[in-house]
Amino acid sequence: MKKILSIIGIALGIVSFVSAETKVDGEKVFEAKCASCHIKMITKEETMKILKSIKAPPMVEVSNQLKNNIKIVDDLDDEIHRAVVIAFIKDYVIYPTLEKSMCQAMALEKHGVMPSQKGKLTEAELNAVSTWVYDYYIGKKF
Ligand code: HEC
């Protein structure tokens, strides 16, 4: 009986581990791991005021660049565009390079290339935050 119970316990543990993995909150990950450099939400006027002190382009701007630069031949297919942009973000966070960056030359000159966040996020956090960035800034119109 004890054995069966512990097997059930292990099984439940695995199930809750897996569901915890898929329930990572992308917005929380953004706030914890990205917002120290990328301001979450700001107007153009506010950005101009604090431009000198920020470490990276605000996320609204980063997202606009991605939205305008990543084009899919069949532009009508939002799902493919979403998947490609999410894949780009996931890759960029771990392997940022000057060649890949779509940031404006001026911003790159000012901030330099983003430091790799390798080892700072789990795979689940990386998935969640990349998806959140797309859905929050690009998927929604504002
Ligand atoms: C230490 C500061 C710092 C942190 C932390 C940081 N970034 Fe960046 N990031 C930058 C800078 C600086 C740039 C602009 C230069 C560039 O494109 O590499 C940038 C650019 C980007 C770009 C734009 C790439 C492009 O092609 O235009 C994306 C996407 C991005 N960051 C996502 C993230 C996400 C998601 C996180 C959190 C997991 C994050 N960053 C954390 C500094 C940071």
Backbone and ligand atoms as CSV (ligand in chain L), in Angstrom:
chain,resi,resn,atom,element,x,y,z
A,1,MET,N,N,0.837,-1.219,0.000
A,1,MET,CA,C,0.000,0.000,0.000
A,1,MET,C,C,0.868,1.264,0.000
A,2,LYS,N,N,1.893,1.223,0.865
A,2,LYS,CA,C,2.791,2.369,0.937
A,2,LYS,C,C,3.437,2.648,-0.434
A,3,LYS,N,N,3.804,1.529,-1.056
A,3,LYS,CA,C,4.464,1.653,-2.353
A,3,LYS,C,C,3.549,2.322,-3.381
A,4,ILE,N,N,2.287,1.834,-3.389
A,4,ILE,CA,C,1.337,2.397,-4.360
A,4,ILE,C,C,1.169,3.893,-4.117
A,5,LEU,N,N,1.022,4.238,-2.822
A,5,LEU,CA,C,0.834,5.657,-2.498
A,5,LEU,C,C,2.016,6.502,-2.976
A,6,SER,N,N,3.227,5.959,-2.768
A,6,SER,CA,C,4.359,6.799,-3.166
A,6,SER,C,C,4.440,6.894,-4.683
A,7,ILE,N,N,4.000,5.811,-5.356
A,7,ILE,CA,C,3.989,5.906,-6.828
A,7,ILE,C,C,2.983,6.970,-7.271
A,8,ILE,N,N,1.798,6.945,-6.612
A,8,ILE,CA,C,0.805,7.972,-6.958
A,8,ILE,C,C,1.389,9.361,-6.666
A,9,GLY,N,N,2.081,9.440,-5.534
A,9,GLY,CA,C,2.696,10.723,-5.158
A,9,GLY,C,C,3.663,11.211,-6.216
A,10,ILE,N,N,4.499,10.297,-6.679
A,10,ILE,CA,C,5.470,10.693,-7.713
A,10,ILE,C,C,4.743,11.126,-8.980
A,11,ALA,N,N,3.710,10.345,-9.348
A,11,ALA,CA,C,2.959,10.672,-10.560
A,11,ALA,C,C,2.330,12.061,-10.426
A,12,LEU,N,N,1.730,12.343,-9.273
A,12,LEU,CA,C,1.113,13.661,-9.064
A,12,LEU,C,C,2.168,14.762,-9.125
A,13,GLY,N,N,3.318,14.444,-8.547
A,13,GLY,CA,C,4.419,15.410,-8.565
A,13,GLY,C,C,4.805,15.748,-9.987
A,14,ILE,N,N,4.896,14.697,-10.813
A,14,ILE,CA,C,5.277,14.932,-12.212
A,14,ILE,C,C,4.212,15.772,-12.907
A,15,VAL,N,N,2.939,15.404,-12.686
A,15,VAL,CA,C,1.859,16.148,-13.335
A,15,VAL,C,C,1.897,17.620,-12.925
A,16,SER,N,N,2.077,17.874,-11.603
A,16,SER,CA,C,2.050,19.276,-11.197
A,16,SER,C,C,3.292,20.009,-11.690
A,17,PHE,N,N,4.403,19.285,-11.810
A,17,PHE,CA,C,5.620,19.906,-12.334
A,17,PHE,C,C,5.391,20.327,-13.787
A,18,VAL,N,N,4.830,19.408,-14.561
A,18,VAL,CA,C,4.590,19.701,-15.973
A,18,VAL,C,C,3.620,20.861,-16.118
A,19,SER,N,N,2.528,20.855,-15.311
A,19,SER,CA,C,1.571,21.944,-15.501
A,19,SER,C,C,2.133,23.263,-14.988
A,20,ALA,N,N,2.991,23.200,-13.960
A,20,ALA,CA,C,3.621,24.442,-13.501
A,20,ALA,C,C,4.502,25.004,-14.608
A,21,GLU,N,N,5.164,24.099,-15.325
A,21,GLU,CA,C,6.037,24.527,-16.418
A,21,GLU,C,C,5.263,25.272,-17.497
A,22,THR,N,N,4.066,24.760,-17.805
A,22,THR,CA,C,3.326,25.378,-18.897
A,22,THR,C,C,2.571,26.612,-18.427
A,23,LYS,N,N,2.514,26.815,-17.112
A,23,LYS,CA,C,1.739,27.949,-16.609
A,23,LYS,C,C,2.606,29.146,-16.256
A,24,VAL,N,N,3.821,29.176,-16.754
A,24,VAL,CA,C,4.687,30.312,-16.463
A,24,VAL,C,C,4.037,31.581,-17.030
A,25,ASP,N,N,4.004,32.624,-16.207
A,25,ASP,CA,C,3.368,33.874,-16.603
A,25,ASP,C,C,4.389,34.764,-17.320
A,26,GLY,N,N,4.196,34.927,-18.625
A,26,GLY,CA,C,5.150,35.678,-19.440
A,26,GLY,C,C,5.337,37.114,-18.982
A,27,GLU,N,N,4.270,37.717,-18.516
A,27,GLU,CA,C,4.350,39.109,-18.066
A,27,GLU,C,C,5.239,39.232,-16.827
A,28,LYS,N,N,5.098,38.255,-15.923
A,28,LYS,CA,C,5.938,38.272,-14.708
A,28,LYS,C,C,7.401,38.061,-15.076
A,29,VAL,N,N,7.628,37.162,-16.035
A,29,VAL,CA,C,9.003,36.922,-16.478
A,29,VAL,C,C,9.564,38.218,-17.072
A,30,PHE,N,N,8.753,38.898,-17.873
A,30,PHE,CA,C,9.213,40.156,-18.473
A,30,PHE,C,C,9.604,41.146,-17.378
A,31,GLU,N,N,8.742,41.281,-16.399
A,31,GLU,CA,C,9.017,42.248,-15.337
A,31,GLU,C,C,10.279,41.892,-14.556
A,32,ALA,N,N,10.484,40.591,-14.353
A,32,ALA,CA,C,11.642,40.165,-13.570
A,32,ALA,C,C,12.946,40.186,-14.378
A,33,LYS,N,N,12.864,39.826,-15.668
A,33,LYS,CA,C,14.103,39.586,-16.409
A,33,LYS,C,C,14.379,40.564,-17.552
A,34,CYS,N,N,13.429,41.357,-17.940
A,34,CYS,CA,C,13.648,42.235,-19.094
A,34,CYS,C,C,13.416,43.701,-18.768
A,35,ALA,N,N,12.477,43.973,-17.855
A,35,ALA,CA,C,12.035,45.355,-17.641
A,35,ALA,C,C,13.108,46.245,-17.021
A,36,SER,N,N,14.142,45.655,-16.416
A,36,SER,CA,C,15.207,46.494,-15.861
A,36,SER,C,C,15.916,47.239,-16.995
A,37,CYS,N,N,15.889,46.677,-18.186
A,37,CYS,CA,C,16.475,47.370,-19.341
A,37,CYS,C,C,15.401,47.927,-20.273
A,38,HIS,N,N,14.409,47.104,-20.595
A,38,HIS,CA,C,13.357,47.532,-21.525
A,38,HIS,C,C,12.138,48.013,-20.753
A,39,ILE,N,N,11.887,49.321,-20.765
A,39,ILE,CA,C,10.695,49.860,-20.104
A,39,ILE,C,C,9.457,49.215,-20.721
A,40,LYS,N,N,8.525,48.851,-19.850
A,40,LYS,CA,C,7.372,48.075,-20.308
A,40,LYS,C,C,6.392,48.906,-21.147
A,41,MET,N,N,6.030,50.053,-20.654
A,41,MET,CA,C,5.031,50.844,-21.361
A,41,MET,C,C,5.319,52.322,-21.135
A,42,ILE,N,N,5.419,53.068,-22.219
A,42,ILE,CA,C,5.777,54.481,-22.098
A,42,ILE,C,C,5.348,55.205,-23.371
A,43,THR,N,N,5.027,56.481,-23.252
A,43,THR,CA,C,4.648,57.237,-24.451
A,43,THR,C,C,5.913,57.795,-25.099
A,44,LYS,N,N,5.768,58.207,-26.337
A,44,LYS,CA,C,6.903,58.792,-27.074
A,44,LYS,C,C,7.470,59.997,-26.344
A,45,GLU,N,N,6.564,60.852,-25.848
A,45,GLU,CA,C,7.009,62.091,-25.172
A,45,GLU,C,C,7.817,61.750,-23.920
A,46,GLU,N,N,7.300,60.783,-23.157
A,46,GLU,CA,C,8.020,60.379,-21.940
A,46,GLU,C,C,9.388,59.803,-22.286
A,47,THR,N,N,9.431,59.026,-23.364
A,47,THR,CA,C,10.697,58.420,-23.773
A,47,THR,C,C,11.729,59.502,-24.071
A,48,MET,N,N,11.307,60.542,-24.804
A,48,MET,CA,C,12.229,61.606,-25.165
A,48,MET,C,C,12.837,62.242,-23.912
A,49,LYS,N,N,12.015,62.367,-22.872
A,49,LYS,CA,C,12.479,63.014,-21.642
A,49,LYS,C,C,13.566,62.196,-20.932
A,50,ILE,N,N,13.395,60.888,-20.926
A,50,ILE,CA,C,14.346,60.070,-20.150
A,50,ILE,C,C,15.363,59.348,-21.036
A,51,LEU,N,N,15.369,59.715,-22.305
A,51,LEU,CA,C,16.194,59.022,-23.296
A,51,LEU,C,C,17.635,58.797,-22.842
A,52,LYS,N,N,18.177,59.785,-22.188
A,52,LYS,CA,C,19.595,59.703,-21.816
A,52,LYS,C,C,19.874,58.632,-20.773
A,53,SER,N,N,18.888,58.378,-19.930
A,53,SER,CA,C,19.162,57.475,-18.812
A,53,SER,C,C,18.740,56.023,-19.055
A,54,ILE,N,N,18.071,55.746,-20.184
A,54,ILE,CA,C,17.623,54.364,-20.361
A,54,ILE,C,C,18.716,53.468,-20.944
A,55,LYS,N,N,18.620,52.180,-20.579
A,55,LYS,CA,C,19.676,51.237,-20.959
A,55,LYS,C,C,19.405,50.540,-22.281
A,56,ALA,N,N,18.143,50.568,-22.696
A,56,ALA,CA,C,17.765,49.835,-23.908
A,56,ALA,C,C,16.508,50.473,-24.472
A,57,PRO,N,N,16.199,50.199,-25.718
A,57,PRO,CA,C,14.958,50.754,-26.256
A,57,PRO,C,C,13.752,50.205,-25.488
A,58,PRO,N,N,12.745,51.051,-25.203
A,58,PRO,CA,C,11.532,50.557,-24.543
A,58,PRO,C,C,10.897,49.442,-25.373
A,59,MET,N,N,10.199,48.524,-24.713
A,59,MET,CA,C,9.685,47.347,-25.422
A,59,MET,C,C,8.702,47.706,-26.529
A,60,VAL,N,N,7.985,48.816,-26.369
A,60,VAL,CA,C,7.060,49.229,-27.431
A,60,VAL,C,C,7.844,49.452,-28.726
A,61,GLU,N,N,9.005,50.072,-28.579
A,61,GLU,CA,C,9.803,50.354,-29.752
A,61,GLU,C,C,10.422,49.097,-30.348
A,62,VAL,N,N,10.967,48.263,-29.483
A,62,VAL,CA,C,11.535,46.991,-29.941
A,62,VAL,C,C,10.472,46.229,-30.740
A,63,SER,N,N,9.276,46.150,-30.194
A,63,SER,CA,C,8.205,45.385,-30.836
A,63,SER,C,C,7.799,45.973,-32.171
A,64,ASN,N,N,7.762,47.302,-32.249
A,64,ASN,CA,C,7.420,47.935,-33.519
A,64,ASN,C,C,8.436,47.603,-34.593
A,65,GLN,N,N,9.698,47.581,-34.208
A,65,GLN,CA,C,10.741,47.230,-35.164
A,65,GLN,C,C,10.529,45.811,-35.678
A,66,LEU,N,N,10.249,44.903,-34.741
A,66,LEU,CA,C,10.060,43.502,-35.137
A,66,LEU,C,C,8.847,43.375,-36.053
A,67,LYS,N,N,7.789,44.064,-35.657
A,67,LYS,CA,C,6.545,43.990,-36.425
A,67,LYS,C,C,6.759,44.475,-37.858
A,68,ASN,N,N,7.498,45.587,-38.004
A,68,ASN,CA,C,7.677,46.161,-39.333
A,68,ASN,C,C,8.744,45.465,-40.161
A,69,ASN,N,N,9.693,44.835,-39.503
A,69,ASN,CA,C,10.806,44.246,-40.250
A,69,ASN,C,C,10.627,42.775,-40.576
A,70,ILE,N,N,9.862,42.072,-39.767
A,70,ILE,CA,C,9.670,40.648,-40.056
A,70,ILE,C,C,8.436,40.518,-40.931
A,71,LYS,N,N,8.680,40.235,-42.187
A,71,LYS,CA,C,7.583,40.131,-43.139
A,71,LYS,C,C,7.455,38.696,-43.617
A,72,ILE,N,N,6.225,38.291,-43.765
A,72,ILE,CA,C,5.964,36.950,-44.275
A,72,ILE,C,C,5.394,37.141,-45.676
A,73,VAL,N,N,5.801,36.256,-46.599
A,73,VAL,CA,C,5.333,36.414,-47.984
A,73,VAL,C,C,3.811,36.482,-48.001
A,74,ASP,N,N,3.216,35.531,-47.328
A,74,ASP,CA,C,1.761,35.549,-47.251
A,74,ASP,C,C,1.382,36.354,-46.013
A,75,ASP,N,N,1.309,37.653,-46.189
A,75,ASP,CA,C,1.119,38.554,-45.058
A,75,ASP,C,C,-0.225,38.374,-44.358
A,76,LEU,N,N,-1.106,37.636,-45.010
A,76,LEU,CA,C,-2.435,37.480,-44.423
A,76,LEU,C,C,-2.410,36.484,-43.284
A,77,ASP,N,N,-1.341,35.689,-43.249
A,77,ASP,CA,C,-1.330,34.637,-42.252
A,77,ASP,C,C,-0.728,35.097,-40.924
A,78,ASP,N,N,-1.587,35.585,-40.056
A,78,ASP,CA,C,-1.137,36.113,-38.766
A,78,ASP,C,C,-0.471,35.057,-37.897
A,79,GLU,N,N,-0.963,33.832,-37.984
A,79,GLU,CA,C,-0.419,32.775,-37.124
A,79,GLU,C,C,1.041,32.490,-37.455
A,80,ILE,N,N,1.365,32.505,-38.749
A,80,ILE,CA,C,2.753,32.252,-39.153
A,80,ILE,C,C,3.624,33.424,-38.720
A,81,HIS,N,N,3.128,34.634,-38.922
A,81,HIS,CA,C,3.876,35.822,-38.502
A,81,HIS,C,C,4.157,35.745,-37.000
A,82,ARG,N,N,3.134,35.377,-36.254
A,82,ARG,CA,C,3.278,35.264,-34.792
A,82,ARG,C,C,4.367,34.252,-34.442
A,83,ALA,N,N,4.323,33.088,-35.099
A,83,ALA,CA,C,5.297,32.034,-34.795
A,83,ALA,C,C,6.712,32.483,-35.144
A,84,VAL,N,N,6.863,33.190,-36.264
A,84,VAL,CA,C,8.198,33.618,-36.692
A,84,VAL,C,C,8.742,34.681,-35.731
A,85,VAL,N,N,7.895,35.634,-35.345
A,85,VAL,CA,C,8.363,36.690,-34.430
A,85,VAL,C,C,8.725,36.085,-33.070
A,86,ILE,N,N,7.903,35.193,-32.573
A,86,ILE,CA,C,8.195,34.552,-31.276
A,86,ILE,C,C,9.524,33.797,-31.355
A,87,ALA,N,N,9.727,33.081,-32.460
A,87,ALA,CA,C,10.982,32.338,-32.631
A,87,ALA,C,C,12.170,33.302,-32.675
A,88,PHE,N,N,11.982,34.450,-33.333
A,88,PHE,CA,C,13.062,35.448,-33.395
A,88,PHE,C,C,13.408,35.946,-31.991
A,89,ILE,N,N,12.407,36.285,-31.210
A,89,ILE,CA,C,12.660,36.806,-29.856
A,89,ILE,C,C,13.392,35.754,-29.027
A,90,LYS,N,N,12.892,34.523,-29.080
A,90,LYS,CA,C,13.513,33.432,-28.308
A,90,LYS,C,C,14.995,33.304,-28.652
A,91,ASP,N,N,15.277,33.357,-29.931
A,91,ASP,CA,C,16.667,33.225,-30.370
A,91,ASP,C,C,17.478,34.447,-29.940
A,92,TYR,N,N,16.899,35.637,-30.104
A,92,TYR,CA,C,17.659,36.866,-29.838
A,92,TYR,C,C,18.046,37.005,-28.372
A,93,VAL,N,N,17.150,36.594,-27.495
A,93,VAL,CA,C,17.423,36.727,-26.052
A,93,VAL,C,C,18.666,35.901,-25.671
A,94,ILE,N,N,18.832,34.768,-26.304
A,94,ILE,CA,C,19.966,33.902,-25.976
A,94,ILE,C,C,21.189,34.199,-26.850
A,95,TYR,N,N,20.950,34.481,-28.135
A,95,TYR,CA,C,22.069,34.728,-29.061
A,95,TYR,C,C,21.935,36.070,-29.781
A,96,PRO,N,N,22.050,37.174,-29.045
A,96,PRO,CA,C,21.927,38.468,-29.738
A,96,PRO,C,C,23.203,38.778,-30.523
A,97,THR,N,N,23.063,39.298,-31.724
A,97,THR,CA,C,24.235,39.751,-32.485
A,97,THR,C,C,23.881,41.029,-33.233
A,98,LEU,N,N,24.906,41.762,-33.589
A,98,LEU,CA,C,24.730,42.998,-34.343
A,98,LEU,C,C,24.037,42.716,-35.675
A,99,GLU,N,N,24.427,41.614,-36.318
A,99,GLU,CA,C,23.862,41.285,-37.638
A,99,GLU,C,C,22.367,41.049,-37.552
A,100,LYS,N,N,21.945,40.387,-36.476
A,100,LYS,CA,C,20.527,40.038,-36.352
A,100,LYS,C,C,19.672,41.208,-35.904
A,101,SER,N,N,20.286,42.156,-35.204
A,101,SER,CA,C,19.493,43.205,-34.587
A,101,SER,C,C,18.749,44.051,-35.610
A,102,MET,N,N,17.498,44.330,-35.292
A,102,MET,CA,C,16.700,45.190,-36.160
A,102,MET,C,C,16.564,46.573,-35.554
A,103,CYS,N,N,17.309,46.797,-34.484
A,103,CYS,CA,C,17.248,48.086,-33.829
A,103,CYS,C,C,17.806,49.166,-34.739
A,104,GLN,N,N,17.334,50.379,-34.543
A,104,GLN,CA,C,17.861,51.474,-35.346
A,104,GLN,C,C,19.327,51.688,-35.007
A,105,ALA,N,N,20.106,52.067,-36.042
A,105,ALA,CA,C,21.550,52.249,-35.880
A,105,ALA,C,C,21.854,53.155,-34.686
A,106,MET,N,N,21.044,54.194,-34.531
A,106,MET,CA,C,21.274,55.142,-33.444
A,106,MET,C,C,21.141,54.474,-32.075
A,107,ALA,N,N,20.128,53.652,-31.953
A,107,ALA,CA,C,19.903,52.959,-30.678
A,107,ALA,C,C,21.032,51.967,-30.407
A,108,LEU,N,N,21.471,51.299,-31.457
A,108,LEU,CA,C,22.558,50.327,-31.289
A,108,LEU,C,C,23.846,51.017,-30.864
A,109,GLU,N,N,24.088,52.160,-31.465
A,109,GLU,CA,C,25.296,52.900,-31.147
A,109,GLU,C,C,25.266,53.348,-29.685
A,110,LYS,N,N,24.094,53.734,-29.247
A,110,LYS,CA,C,23.953,54.249,-27.889
A,110,LYS,C,C,24.029,53.138,-26.835
A,111,HIS,N,N,23.313,52.043,-27.081
A,111,HIS,CA,C,23.211,51.004,-26.046
A,111,HIS,C,C,24.160,49.842,-26.245
A,112,GLY,N,N,24.650,49.658,-27.443
A,112,GLY,CA,C,25.411,48.456,-27.760
A,112,GLY,C,C,24.465,47.287,-27.965
A,113,VAL,N,N,25.020,46.144,-28.366
A,113,VAL,CA,C,24.184,44.962,-28.588
A,113,VAL,C,C,23.734,44.418,-27.236
A,114,MET,N,N,22.540,43.910,-27.203
A,114,MET,CA,C,22.000,43.339,-25.959
A,114,MET,C,C,22.889,42.215,-25.425
A,115,PRO,N,N,23.166,42.210,-24.120
A,115,PRO,CA,C,23.939,41.082,-23.568
A,115,PRO,C,C,23.087,39.807,-23.569
A,116,SER,N,N,23.690,38.677,-23.901
A,116,SER,CA,C,22.934,37.421,-23.921
A,116,SER,C,C,22.363,37.120,-22.537
A,117,GLN,N,N,21.144,36.623,-22.514
A,117,GLN,CA,C,20.499,36.265,-21.251
A,117,GLN,C,C,20.595,34.763,-20.999
A,118,LYS,N,N,21.521,34.125,-21.720
A,118,LYS,CA,C,21.713,32.677,-21.578
A,118,LYS,C,C,21.946,32.311,-20.112
A,119,GLY,N,N,21.220,31.303,-19.637
A,119,GLY,CA,C,21.392,30.854,-18.265
A,119,GLY,C,C,20.534,31.630,-17.275
A,120,LYS,N,N,19.908,32.716,-17.725
A,120,LYS,CA,C,19.108,33.524,-16.810
A,120,LYS,C,C,17.630,33.182,-16.850
A,121,LEU,N,N,17.232,32.423,-17.864
A,121,LEU,CA,C,15.827,32.015,-17.978
A,121,LEU,C,C,15.763,30.522,-18.265
A,122,THR,N,N,14.719,29.880,-17.766
A,122,THR,CA,C,14.496,28.489,-18.149
A,122,THR,C,C,13.853,28.501,-19.539
A,123,GLU,N,N,13.825,27.323,-20.165
A,123,GLU,CA,C,13.208,27.209,-21.485
A,123,GLU,C,C,11.736,27.640,-21.408
A,124,ALA,N,N,11.061,27.258,-20.328
A,124,ALA,CA,C,9.640,27.604,-20.176
A,124,ALA,C,C,9.469,29.114,-20.020
A,125,GLU,N,N,10.372,29.740,-19.276
A,125,GLU,CA,C,10.292,31.202,-19.105
A,125,GLU,C,C,10.547,31.912,-20.423
A,126,LEU,N,N,11.503,31.381,-21.182
A,126,LEU,CA,C,11.834,31.976,-22.473
A,126,LEU,C,C,10.639,31.888,-23.427
A,127,ASN,N,N,10.016,30.725,-23.446
A,127,ASN,CA,C,8.813,30.555,-24.270
A,127,ASN,C,C,7.725,31.522,-23.850
A,128,ALA,N,N,7.485,31.576,-22.532
A,128,ALA,CA,C,6.380,32.382,-22.015
A,128,ALA,C,C,6.612,33.861,-22.289
A,129,VAL,N,N,7.835,34.332,-22.073
A,129,VAL,CA,C,8.071,35.772,-22.220
A,129,VAL,C,C,8.023,36.169,-23.698
A,130,SER,N,N,8.532,35.326,-24.574
A,130,SER,CA,C,8.518,35.656,-26.006
A,130,SER,C,C,7.088,35.703,-26.531
A,131,THR,N,N,6.288,34.758,-26.094
A,131,THR,CA,C,4.882,34.729,-26.505
A,131,THR,C,C,4.151,35.947,-25.948
A,132,TRP,N,N,4.441,36.279,-24.691
A,132,TRP,CA,C,3.785,37.431,-24.066
A,132,TRP,C,C,4.125,38.716,-24.807
A,133,VAL,N,N,5.401,38.889,-25.144
A,133,VAL,CA,C,5.814,40.106,-25.860
A,133,VAL,C,C,5.014,40.222,-27.156
A,134,TYR,N,N,4.910,39.134,-27.902
A,134,TYR,CA,C,4.154,39.204,-29.159
A,134,TYR,C,C,2.692,39.566,-28.893
A,135,ASP,N,N,2.078,38.844,-28.009
A,135,ASP,CA,C,0.644,39.033,-27.820
A,135,ASP,C,C,0.311,40.392,-27.211
A,136,TYR,N,N,1.184,40.880,-26.360
A,136,TYR,CA,C,0.917,42.147,-25.680
A,136,TYR,C,C,1.188,43.344,-26.586
A,137,TYR,N,N,2.294,43.332,-27.312
A,137,TYR,CA,C,2.690,44.510,-28.072
A,137,TYR,C,C,2.319,44.438,-29.552
A,138,ILE,N,N,2.316,43.243,-30.110
A,138,ILE,CA,C,2.154,43.155,-31.564
A,138,ILE,C,C,0.780,42.627,-31.943
A,139,GLY,N,N,0.334,41.625,-31.219
A,139,GLY,CA,C,-0.965,41.025,-31.530
A,139,GLY,C,C,-2.106,41.994,-31.268
A,140,LYS,N,N,-1.916,42.805,-30.230
A,140,LYS,CA,C,-3.014,43.723,-29.886
A,140,LYS,C,C,-2.760,45.091,-30.507
A,141,LYS,N,N,-3.794,45.716,-30.956
A,141,LYS,CA,C,-3.636,47.054,-31.559
A,141,LYS,C,C,-3.896,48.099,-30.486
A,142,PHE,N,N,-3.018,49.075,-30.443
A,142,PHE,CA,C,-3.300,50.178,-29.528
A,142,PHE,C,C,-2.687,51.459,-30.028
L,1,HEC,C1,C,21.030,44.314,-19.705
L,1,HEC,C2,C,19.983,44.956,-20.465
L,1,HEC,C3,C,18.993,44.071,-21.211
L,1,HEC,C4,C,18.211,43.057,-20.721
L,1,HEC,C5,C,18.157,42.500,-19.305
L,1,HEC,C6,C,17.376,42.618,-21.816
L,1,HEC,N1,N,17.667,43.325,-22.946
L,1,HEC,FE1,FE,16.789,43.119,-24.785
L,1,HEC,N2,N,17.999,44.552,-25.555
L,1,HEC,C7,C,18.918,45.294,-24.838
L,1,HEC,C8,C,19.527,46.290,-25.715
L,1,HEC,C9,C,20.588,47.287,-25.313
L,1,HEC,C10,C,18.917,46.122,-26.985
L,1,HEC,C11,C,19.167,46.968,-28.252
L,1,HEC,C12,C,20.352,46.525,-29.018
L,1,HEC,C13,C,20.122,45.236,-29.746
L,1,HEC,O1,O,19.232,45.145,-30.598
L,1,HEC,O2,O,20.829,44.273,-29.432
L,1,HEC,C14,C,17.981,45.010,-26.853
L,1,HEC,C15,C,17.207,44.519,-27.882
L,1,HEC,C16,C,16.241,43.537,-27.747
L,1,HEC,C17,C,15.429,43.041,-28.835
L,1,HEC,C18,C,15.440,43.570,-30.238
L,1,HEC,C19,C,16.236,42.835,-31.228
L,1,HEC,C20,C,16.143,43.492,-32.553
L,1,HEC,O3,O,16.457,42.824,-33.508
L,1,HEC,O4,O,15.770,44.653,-32.700
L,1,HEC,C21,C,14.585,42.104,-28.303
L,1,HEC,C22,C,13.524,41.294,-29.031
L,1,HEC,C23,C,14.874,42.021,-26.902
L,1,HEC,N3,N,15.891,42.898,-26.597
L,1,HEC,C24,C,14.202,41.208,-26.023
L,1,HEC,C25,C,14.511,41.091,-24.668
L,1,HEC,C26,C,13.791,40.232,-23.750
L,1,HEC,C27,C,12.561,39.410,-24.107
L,1,HEC,C28,C,14.430,40.332,-22.554
L,1,HEC,C29,C,14.118,39.592,-21.260
L,1,HEC,C30,C,14.162,38.149,-21.344
L,1,HEC,C31,C,15.527,41.264,-22.706
L,1,HEC,N4,N,15.539,41.710,-24.009
L,1,HEC,C32,C,16.416,41.625,-21.702
L,1,HEC,C33,C,19.224,45.154,-23.500
L,1,HEC,C34,C,18.653,44.235,-22.633
